[in-house]
Amino acid sequence: DFMLLLCASLQGRVFEEENVTAVQLLAGDNVEICRDLDAASFSQHNPVPDFIHCR
């Protein structure tokens, strides 16, 4: 239970720091990139490799 509480509270800190302008300039924003795309562009190839299944 302690580890779960620790991880949840640290994640809360990260969420708060993501909204700080200085952090957004250094680390980049956390905005969905697909919301600006139209339906036709969803069929385009994604050049980013799949890091979950590449072993």
PDB file of N, CA, C and O in Angstrom:
ATOM      1  N   ASP A   1       0.819  -1.191   0.000  1.00  0.00           N
ATOM      2  CA  ASP A   1       0.000   0.000   0.000  1.00  0.00           C
ATOM      3  C   ASP A   1       0.866   1.260   0.000  1.00  0.00           C
ATOM      4  O   ASP A   1       0.543   2.252  -0.653  1.00  0.00           O
ATOM      5  N   PHE A   2       1.966   1.200   0.740  1.00  0.00           N
ATOM      6  CA  PHE A   2       2.837   2.371   0.803  1.00  0.00           C
ATOM      7  C   PHE A   2       3.429   2.707  -0.560  1.00  0.00           C
ATOM      8  O   PHE A   2       3.484   3.874  -0.946  1.00  0.00           O
ATOM      9  N   MET A   3       3.870   1.683  -1.288  1.00  0.00           N
ATOM     10  CA  MET A   3       4.476   1.927  -2.604  1.00  0.00           C
ATOM     11  C   MET A   3       3.455   2.506  -3.575  1.00  0.00           C
ATOM     12  O   MET A   3       3.791   3.376  -4.378  1.00  0.00           O
ATOM     13  N   LEU A   4       2.218   2.035  -3.512  1.00  0.00           N
ATOM     14  CA  LEU A   4       1.169   2.568  -4.371  1.00  0.00           C
ATOM     15  C   LEU A   4       0.905   4.028  -4.047  1.00  0.00           C
ATOM     16  O   LEU A   4       0.764   4.845  -4.958  1.00  0.00           O
ATOM     17  N   LEU A   5       0.836   4.368  -2.778  1.00  0.00           N
ATOM     18  CA  LEU A   5       0.640   5.753  -2.367  1.00  0.00           C
ATOM     19  C   LEU A   5       1.814   6.619  -2.792  1.00  0.00           C
ATOM     20  O   LEU A   5       1.619   7.749  -3.239  1.00  0.00           O
ATOM     21  N   LEU A   6       3.020   6.109  -2.659  1.00  0.00           N
ATOM     22  CA  LEU A   6       4.212   6.849  -3.058  1.00  0.00           C
ATOM     23  C   LEU A   6       4.200   7.139  -4.554  1.00  0.00           C
ATOM     24  O   LEU A   6       4.435   8.272  -4.974  1.00  0.00           O
ATOM     25  N   CYS A   7       3.928   6.123  -5.349  1.00  0.00           N
ATOM     26  CA  CYS A   7       3.911   6.308  -6.811  1.00  0.00           C
ATOM     27  C   CYS A   7       2.801   7.253  -7.237  1.00  0.00           C
ATOM     28  O   CYS A   7       3.009   8.085  -8.121  1.00  0.00           O
ATOM     29  N   ALA A   8       1.631   7.143  -6.632  1.00  0.00           N
ATOM     30  CA  ALA A   8       0.518   8.021  -6.986  1.00  0.00           C
ATOM     31  C   ALA A   8       0.820   9.468  -6.621  1.00  0.00           C
ATOM     32  O   ALA A   8       0.493  10.375  -7.387  1.00  0.00           O
ATOM     33  N   SER A   9       1.431   9.699  -5.475  1.00  0.00           N
ATOM     34  CA  SER A   9       1.739  11.071  -5.077  1.00  0.00           C
ATOM     35  C   SER A   9       2.845  11.665  -5.941  1.00  0.00           C
ATOM     36  O   SER A   9       2.811  12.855  -6.255  1.00  0.00           O
ATOM     37  N   LEU A  10       3.823  10.853  -6.326  1.00  0.00           N
ATOM     38  CA  LEU A  10       4.869  11.356  -7.217  1.00  0.00           C
ATOM     39  C   LEU A  10       4.316  11.647  -8.605  1.00  0.00           C
ATOM     40  O   LEU A  10       4.743  12.603  -9.253  1.00  0.00           O
ATOM     41  N   GLN A  11       3.374  10.838  -9.066  1.00  0.00           N
ATOM     42  CA  GLN A  11       2.753  11.098 -10.357  1.00  0.00           C
ATOM     43  C   GLN A  11       1.945  12.393 -10.296  1.00  0.00           C
ATOM     44  O   GLN A  11       1.897  13.136 -11.276  1.00  0.00           O
ATOM     45  N   GLY A  12       1.319  12.669  -9.170  1.00  0.00           N
ATOM     46  CA  GLY A  12       0.603  13.935  -8.999  1.00  0.00           C
ATOM     47  C   GLY A  12       1.538  15.124  -9.111  1.00  0.00           C
ATOM     48  O   GLY A  12       1.179  16.145  -9.696  1.00  0.00           O
ATOM     49  N   ARG A  13       2.733  15.000  -8.556  1.00  0.00           N
ATOM     50  CA  ARG A  13       3.737  16.070  -8.693  1.00  0.00           C
ATOM     51  C   ARG A  13       4.122  16.289 -10.146  1.00  0.00           C
ATOM     52  O   ARG A  13       4.273  17.426 -10.592  1.00  0.00           O
ATOM     53  N   VAL A  14       4.280  15.193 -10.884  1.00  0.00           N
ATOM     54  CA  VAL A  14       4.648  15.295 -12.296  1.00  0.00           C
ATOM     55  C   VAL A  14       3.549  16.015 -13.066  1.00  0.00           C
ATOM     56  O   VAL A  14       3.841  16.866 -13.906  1.00  0.00           O
ATOM     57  N   PHE A  15       2.293  15.686 -12.792  1.00  0.00           N
ATOM     58  CA  PHE A  15       1.183  16.351 -13.476  1.00  0.00           C
ATOM     59  C   PHE A  15       1.182  17.848 -13.187  1.00  0.00           C
ATOM     60  O   PHE A  15       0.898  18.649 -14.078  1.00  0.00           O
ATOM     61  N   GLU A  16       1.493  18.232 -11.959  1.00  0.00           N
ATOM     62  CA  GLU A  16       1.540  19.653 -11.617  1.00  0.00           C
ATOM     63  C   GLU A  16       2.689  20.349 -12.332  1.00  0.00           C
ATOM     64  O   GLU A  16       2.525  21.469 -12.818  1.00  0.00           O
ATOM     65  N   GLU A  17       3.847  19.705 -12.404  1.00  0.00           N
ATOM     66  CA  GLU A  17       5.007  20.323 -13.042  1.00  0.00           C
ATOM     67  C   GLU A  17       4.859  20.410 -14.552  1.00  0.00           C
ATOM     68  O   GLU A  17       5.464  21.283 -15.174  1.00  0.00           O
ATOM     69  N   GLU A  18       4.065  19.525 -15.163  1.00  0.00           N
ATOM     70  CA  GLU A  18       3.865  19.580 -16.608  1.00  0.00           C
ATOM     71  C   GLU A  18       3.144  20.854 -17.029  1.00  0.00           C
ATOM     72  O   GLU A  18       3.253  21.265 -18.184  1.00  0.00           O
ATOM     73  N   ASN A  19       2.412  21.485 -16.117  1.00  0.00           N
ATOM     74  CA  ASN A  19       1.671  22.697 -16.445  1.00  0.00           C
ATOM     75  C   ASN A  19       2.503  23.961 -16.285  1.00  0.00           C
ATOM     76  O   ASN A  19       2.029  25.047 -16.620  1.00  0.00           O
ATOM     77  N   VAL A  20       3.721  23.853 -15.787  1.00  0.00           N
ATOM     78  CA  VAL A  20       4.597  25.009 -15.615  1.00  0.00           C
ATOM     79  C   VAL A  20       5.230  25.343 -16.965  1.00  0.00           C
ATOM     80  O   VAL A  20       5.723  24.456 -17.661  1.00  0.00           O
ATOM     81  N   THR A  21       5.215  26.616 -17.330  1.00  0.00           N
ATOM     82  CA  THR A  21       5.697  27.037 -18.642  1.00  0.00           C
ATOM     83  C   THR A  21       7.168  26.708 -18.848  1.00  0.00           C
ATOM     84  O   THR A  21       7.553  26.285 -19.938  1.00  0.00           O
ATOM     85  N   ALA A  22       7.991  26.889 -17.838  1.00  0.00           N
ATOM     86  CA  ALA A  22       9.422  26.604 -17.979  1.00  0.00           C
ATOM     87  C   ALA A  22       9.663  25.124 -18.273  1.00  0.00           C
ATOM     88  O   ALA A  22      10.547  24.783 -19.059  1.00  0.00           O
ATOM     89  N   VAL A  23       8.893  24.258 -17.654  1.00  0.00           N
ATOM     90  CA  VAL A  23       9.044  22.821 -17.898  1.00  0.00           C
ATOM     91  C   VAL A  23       8.570  22.473 -19.300  1.00  0.00           C
ATOM     92  O   VAL A  23       9.173  21.630 -19.964  1.00  0.00           O
ATOM     93  N   GLN A  24       7.495  23.113 -19.758  1.00  0.00           N
ATOM     94  CA  GLN A  24       6.998  22.852 -21.111  1.00  0.00           C
ATOM     95  C   GLN A  24       8.008  23.283 -22.161  1.00  0.00           C
ATOM     96  O   GLN A  24       8.123  22.642 -23.206  1.00  0.00           O
ATOM     97  N   LEU A  25       8.739  24.352 -21.901  1.00  0.00           N
ATOM     98  CA  LEU A  25       9.752  24.796 -22.860  1.00  0.00           C
ATOM     99  C   LEU A  25      10.927  23.828 -22.909  1.00  0.00           C
ATOM    100  O   LEU A  25      11.474  23.575 -23.982  1.00  0.00           O
ATOM    101  N   LEU A  26      11.321  23.285 -21.762  1.00  0.00           N
ATOM    102  CA  LEU A  26      12.450  22.357 -21.725  1.00  0.00           C
ATOM    103  C   LEU A  26      12.080  20.959 -22.214  1.00  0.00           C
ATOM    104  O   LEU A  26      12.822  20.352 -22.986  1.00  0.00           O
ATOM    105  N   ALA A  27      10.946  20.454 -21.770  1.00  0.00           N
ATOM    106  CA  ALA A  27      10.589  19.063 -22.049  1.00  0.00           C
ATOM    107  C   ALA A  27       9.607  18.904 -23.195  1.00  0.00           C
ATOM    108  O   ALA A  27       9.414  17.790 -23.683  1.00  0.00           O
ATOM    109  N   GLY A  28       8.991  19.971 -23.631  1.00  0.00           N
ATOM    110  CA  GLY A  28       7.972  19.869 -24.675  1.00  0.00           C
ATOM    111  C   GLY A  28       6.593  19.722 -24.056  1.00  0.00           C
ATOM    112  O   GLY A  28       6.451  19.354 -22.890  1.00  0.00           O
ATOM    113  N   ASP A  29       5.585  20.016 -24.859  1.00  0.00           N
ATOM    114  CA  ASP A  29       4.229  19.926 -24.332  1.00  0.00           C
ATOM    115  C   ASP A  29       3.711  18.499 -24.455  1.00  0.00           C
ATOM    116  O   ASP A  29       4.318  17.655 -25.114  1.00  0.00           O
ATOM    117  N   ASN A  30       2.601  18.255 -23.823  1.00  0.00           N
ATOM    118  CA  ASN A  30       2.012  16.921 -23.796  1.00  0.00           C
ATOM    119  C   ASN A  30       0.645  16.979 -24.470  1.00  0.00           C
ATOM    120  O   ASN A  30      -0.376  16.658 -23.862  1.00  0.00           O
ATOM    121  N   VAL A  31       0.644  17.395 -25.738  1.00  0.00           N
ATOM    122  CA  VAL A  31      -0.590  17.600 -26.483  1.00  0.00           C
ATOM    123  C   VAL A  31      -0.780  16.448 -27.458  1.00  0.00           C
ATOM    124  O   VAL A  31       0.181  15.967 -28.059  1.00  0.00           O
ATOM    125  N   GLU A  32      -2.010  16.014 -27.611  1.00  0.00           N
ATOM    126  CA  GLU A  32      -2.305  14.964 -28.587  1.00  0.00           C
ATOM    127  C   GLU A  32      -1.989  15.476 -29.979  1.00  0.00           C
ATOM    128  O   GLU A  32      -2.458  16.544 -30.373  1.00  0.00           O
ATOM    129  N   ILE A  33      -1.200  14.723 -30.723  1.00  0.00           N
ATOM    130  CA  ILE A  33      -0.842  15.169 -32.067  1.00  0.00           C
ATOM    131  C   ILE A  33      -1.880  14.748 -33.094  1.00  0.00           C
ATOM    132  O   ILE A  33      -1.931  15.316 -34.185  1.00  0.00           O
ATOM    133  N   CYS A  34      -2.700  13.774 -32.770  1.00  0.00           N
ATOM    134  CA  CYS A  34      -3.659  13.288 -33.756  1.00  0.00           C
ATOM    135  C   CYS A  34      -4.941  14.111 -33.781  1.00  0.00           C
ATOM    136  O   CYS A  34      -5.771  13.893 -34.663  1.00  0.00           O
ATOM    137  N   ARG A  35      -5.141  15.038 -32.864  1.00  0.00           N
ATOM    138  CA  ARG A  35      -6.389  15.798 -32.879  1.00  0.00           C
ATOM    139  C   ARG A  35      -6.424  16.810 -34.014  1.00  0.00           C
ATOM    140  O   ARG A  35      -7.502  17.237 -34.427  1.00  0.00           O
ATOM    141  N   ASP A  36      -5.255  17.201 -34.528  1.00  0.00           N
ATOM    142  CA  ASP A  36      -5.204  18.163 -35.621  1.00  0.00           C
ATOM    143  C   ASP A  36      -5.218  17.491 -36.988  1.00  0.00           C
ATOM    144  O   ASP A  36      -5.207  18.180 -38.008  1.00  0.00           O
ATOM    145  N   LEU A  37      -5.242  16.174 -37.030  1.00  0.00           N
ATOM    146  CA  LEU A  37      -5.210  15.448 -38.292  1.00  0.00           C
ATOM    147  C   LEU A  37      -6.625  15.178 -38.785  1.00  0.00           C
ATOM    148  O   LEU A  37      -7.553  15.023 -37.992  1.00  0.00           O
ATOM    149  N   ASP A  38      -6.774  15.124 -40.081  1.00  0.00           N
ATOM    150  CA  ASP A  38      -8.077  14.751 -40.625  1.00  0.00           C
ATOM    151  C   ASP A  38      -8.148  13.230 -40.770  1.00  0.00           C
ATOM    152  O   ASP A  38      -7.146  12.536 -40.600  1.00  0.00           O
ATOM    153  N   ALA A  39      -9.329  12.727 -41.083  1.00  0.00           N
ATOM    154  CA  ALA A  39      -9.539  11.277 -41.128  1.00  0.00           C
ATOM    155  C   ALA A  39      -8.697  10.606 -42.206  1.00  0.00           C
ATOM    156  O   ALA A  39      -8.298   9.454 -42.039  1.00  0.00           O
ATOM    157  N   ALA A  40      -8.417  11.299 -43.304  1.00  0.00           N
ATOM    158  CA  ALA A  40      -7.645  10.703 -44.394  1.00  0.00           C
ATOM    159  C   ALA A  40      -6.188  10.491 -44.001  1.00  0.00           C
ATOM    160  O   ALA A  40      -5.533   9.587 -44.519  1.00  0.00           O
ATOM    161  N   SER A  41      -5.681  11.303 -43.102  1.00  0.00           N
ATOM    162  CA  SER A  41      -4.271  11.193 -42.732  1.00  0.00           C
ATOM    163  C   SER A  41      -4.008  10.067 -41.730  1.00  0.00           C
ATOM    164  O   SER A  41      -2.850   9.737 -41.472  1.00  0.00           O
ATOM    165  N   PHE A  42      -5.054   9.475 -41.163  1.00  0.00           N
ATOM    166  CA  PHE A  42      -4.848   8.372 -40.227  1.00  0.00           C
ATOM    167  C   PHE A  42      -4.309   7.122 -40.909  1.00  0.00           C
ATOM    168  O   PHE A  42      -3.741   6.253 -40.248  1.00  0.00           O
ATOM    169  N   SER A  43      -4.479   7.025 -42.213  1.00  0.00           N
ATOM    170  CA  SER A  43      -4.004   5.837 -42.916  1.00  0.00           C
ATOM    171  C   SER A  43      -2.543   5.966 -43.329  1.00  0.00           C
ATOM    172  O   SER A  43      -1.993   5.049 -43.940  1.00  0.00           O
ATOM    173  N   GLN A  44      -1.910   7.082 -43.009  1.00  0.00           N
ATOM    174  CA  GLN A  44      -0.510   7.272 -43.369  1.00  0.00           C
ATOM    175  C   GLN A  44       0.388   6.413 -42.479  1.00  0.00           C
ATOM    176  O   GLN A  44       0.028   6.066 -41.354  1.00  0.00           O
ATOM    177  N   HIS A  45       1.550   6.085 -43.005  1.00  0.00           N
ATOM    178  CA  HIS A  45       2.509   5.269 -42.252  1.00  0.00           C
ATOM    179  C   HIS A  45       3.119   6.078 -41.116  1.00  0.00           C
ATOM    180  O   HIS A  45       3.506   7.231 -41.307  1.00  0.00           O
ATOM    181  N   ASN A  46       3.204   5.485 -39.955  1.00  0.00           N
ATOM    182  CA  ASN A  46       3.829   6.115 -38.799  1.00  0.00           C
ATOM    183  C   ASN A  46       5.297   5.703 -38.779  1.00  0.00           C
ATOM    184  O   ASN A  46       5.583   4.517 -38.612  1.00  0.00           O
ATOM    185  N   PRO A  47       6.249   6.640 -38.945  1.00  0.00           N
ATOM    186  CA  PRO A  47       7.664   6.281 -39.030  1.00  0.00           C
ATOM    187  C   PRO A  47       8.309   5.916 -37.693  1.00  0.00           C
ATOM    188  O   PRO A  47       9.450   5.453 -37.672  1.00  0.00           O
ATOM    189  N   VAL A  48       7.614   6.111 -36.596  1.00  0.00           N
ATOM    190  CA  VAL A  48       8.182   5.815 -35.281  1.00  0.00           C
ATOM    191  C   VAL A  48       8.131   4.307 -35.048  1.00  0.00           C
ATOM    192  O   VAL A  48       7.073   3.699 -35.207  1.00  0.00           O
ATOM    193  N   PRO A  49       9.255   3.693 -34.672  1.00  0.00           N
ATOM    194  CA  PRO A  49       9.247   2.247 -34.453  1.00  0.00           C
ATOM    195  C   PRO A  49       8.415   1.875 -33.226  1.00  0.00           C
ATOM    196  O   PRO A  49       8.301   2.651 -32.277  1.00  0.00           O
ATOM    197  N   ASP A  50       7.852   0.706 -33.264  1.00  0.00           N
ATOM    198  CA  ASP A  50       7.049   0.195 -32.167  1.00  0.00           C
ATOM    199  C   ASP A  50       7.989  -0.334 -31.085  1.00  0.00           C
ATOM    200  O   ASP A  50       8.589  -1.396 -31.250  1.00  0.00           O
ATOM    201  N   PHE A  51       8.118   0.397 -29.988  1.00  0.00           N
ATOM    202  CA  PHE A  51       9.082   0.024 -28.962  1.00  0.00           C
ATOM    203  C   PHE A  51       8.550  -1.047 -28.022  1.00  0.00           C
ATOM    204  O   PHE A  51       9.321  -1.590 -27.230  1.00  0.00           O
ATOM    205  N   ILE A  52       7.279  -1.367 -28.078  1.00  0.00           N
ATOM    206  CA  ILE A  52       6.720  -2.369 -27.176  1.00  0.00           C
ATOM    207  C   ILE A  52       7.032  -3.776 -27.671  1.00  0.00           C
ATOM    208  O   ILE A  52       7.383  -4.648 -26.876  1.00  0.00           O
ATOM    209  N   HIS A  53       6.907  -4.007 -28.977  1.00  0.00           N
ATOM    210  CA  HIS A  53       7.037  -5.353 -29.511  1.00  0.00           C
ATOM    211  C   HIS A  53       8.378  -5.616 -30.187  1.00  0.00           C
ATOM    212  O   HIS A  53       8.577  -6.708 -30.719  1.00  0.00           O
ATOM    213  N   CYS A  54       9.300  -4.666 -30.189  1.00  0.00           N
ATOM    214  CA  CYS A  54      10.598  -4.919 -30.817  1.00  0.00           C
ATOM    215  C   CYS A  54      11.550  -5.500 -29.771  1.00  0.00           C
ATOM    216  O   CYS A  54      11.885  -4.837 -28.789  1.00  0.00           O
ATOM    217  N   ARG A  55      11.969  -6.706 -29.982  1.00  0.00           N
ATOM    218  CA  ARG A  55      12.860  -7.375 -29.020  1.00  0.00           C
ATOM    219  C   ARG A  55      14.100  -7.837 -29.699  1.00  0.00           C
ATOM    220  O   ARG A  55      14.973  -8.422 -29.058  1.00  0.00           O
TER     221      ARG A  55
END
